[in-house]
Amino acid sequence: MSKEYQFEPLLTEEEESNYSFTRQPKAPRRWSLSILLSICLIISTSLNLFQAIANVPAPLEHESKPTECRSEYANLKDNEISVKWLQSSAYTSLNISERDHMWDAINHDSGIVAVPKEWAAQKGLDMGADFPWDKSKTIYFVNAFHSLHCIKNIYRSMMEYREGLPQTFDQHHLVHCLDQLRADTECAADDTLRVTTPSREKSTAVGQVRQCRSFDQLRAWTVDHSGCYRYGNPTFEDAQDSQLPRKRYCPEGSPDLDTVRAYYGKGPDWTPANDPVWSWFDEDEKRGQ
Ligand SMILES: *[C@@H]1O[C@H](CO)[C@@H](O)[C@H](O)[C@H]1NC(C)=O
């Protein structure tokens, strides 16, 4: 560290119109402490160098460079993309039908992934369920997609309540969803500072840019490790004895697609992923007709 900054803890009344932080005059140097700290720094740096030379790990495929922070499983770069916070978006549109379409279009199916059991063991993961089309793989649900599933269901429940329609998801499922989002929020402990304005309007961070991981890259990773899963209509599919048909949606190019075709006695023209995606919005439209 070459510079020492001291920040004032809070702005006082008179300083409120002048938001800049001021630099405090430096205290007189305490030479004995500086010398002691310098010696500690030299010793610490030497030890680090020795450790680096003596213990260089072999580079692994897809392994991150030591200076970059990468996520544990999909190898996503931290702070890769700039995203602007908005006070409103298509998801908050006052046109309810337009807004419903947006929430309905959130697709979390690809969040069910199948990965080699050997890789999962190397990562120290508890084994998930067997992947039905290849027993060397095990199934997981990527957390961001689980959260999207929760958010989508909570929106739907709220709209059903508003429209006086029967609830699709029971209260226990929805409260579980809220609890997972609560736990996610605490786990991320996101310390991004939302910019405030002096206006009476209770809005913060409008137009502010923050750095995020790339959700597109996470989605691409899930598609590359497809668990061939699709949710479907919860009141119909959840009630079926066999859940296997939900796991038939292997995408084109998936190494497991031929196994699925053989199981269902279908030819090479059959691509289950092309079957229409179930949509509660379309169901409601049909009901309304
Ligand atoms: C709402 O949006 C839909 C689809 O974009 C459009 O067809 C409809 O006219 C809009 N309704 C109103 C009241 O603006």
The ligand as an SDF file (V2000), in Angstrom:
LIG
                    3D

 14 14  0  0  0  0  0  0  0  0999 V2000
  -50.6900   -4.0670  -24.1150 C   0  0  0  0  0  0  0  0  0  0  0  0
  -49.6830   -4.7150  -24.8460 O   0  0  0  0  0  0  0  0  0  0  0  0
  -50.1750   -5.5620  -25.8700 C   0  0  0  0  0  0  0  0  0  0  0  0
  -49.0050   -6.3260  -26.4460 C   0  0  0  0  0  0  0  0  0  0  0  0
  -47.8940   -5.5360  -26.6530 O   0  0  0  0  0  0  0  0  0  0  0  0
  -50.9200   -4.7360  -26.8820 C   0  0  0  0  0  0  0  0  0  0  0  0
  -51.4280   -5.5580  -27.9200 O   0  0  0  0  0  0  0  0  0  0  0  0
  -52.0590   -4.0050  -26.1840 C   0  0  0  0  0  0  0  0  0  0  0  0
  -52.6990   -3.1550  -27.0860 O   0  0  0  0  0  0  0  0  0  0  0  0
  -51.5460   -3.2120  -24.9960 C   0  0  0  0  0  0  0  0  0  0  0  0
  -52.6890   -2.7230  -24.2470 N   0  0  0  0  0  0  0  0  0  0  0  0
  -52.7890   -1.4430  -23.8720 C   0  0  0  0  0  0  0  0  0  0  0  0
  -54.0030   -1.1080  -23.0700 C   0  0  0  0  0  0  0  0  0  0  0  0
  -51.9810   -0.6010  -24.1790 O   0  0  0  0  0  0  0  0  0  0  0  0
  1  2  1  0
  1 10  1  0
  2  3  1  0
  3  4  1  0
  3  6  1  0
  4  5  1  0
  6  7  1  0
  6  8  1  0
  8  9  1  0
  8 10  1  0
 10 11  1  0
 11 12  1  0
 12 13  1  0
 12 14  2  0
M  END
$$$$
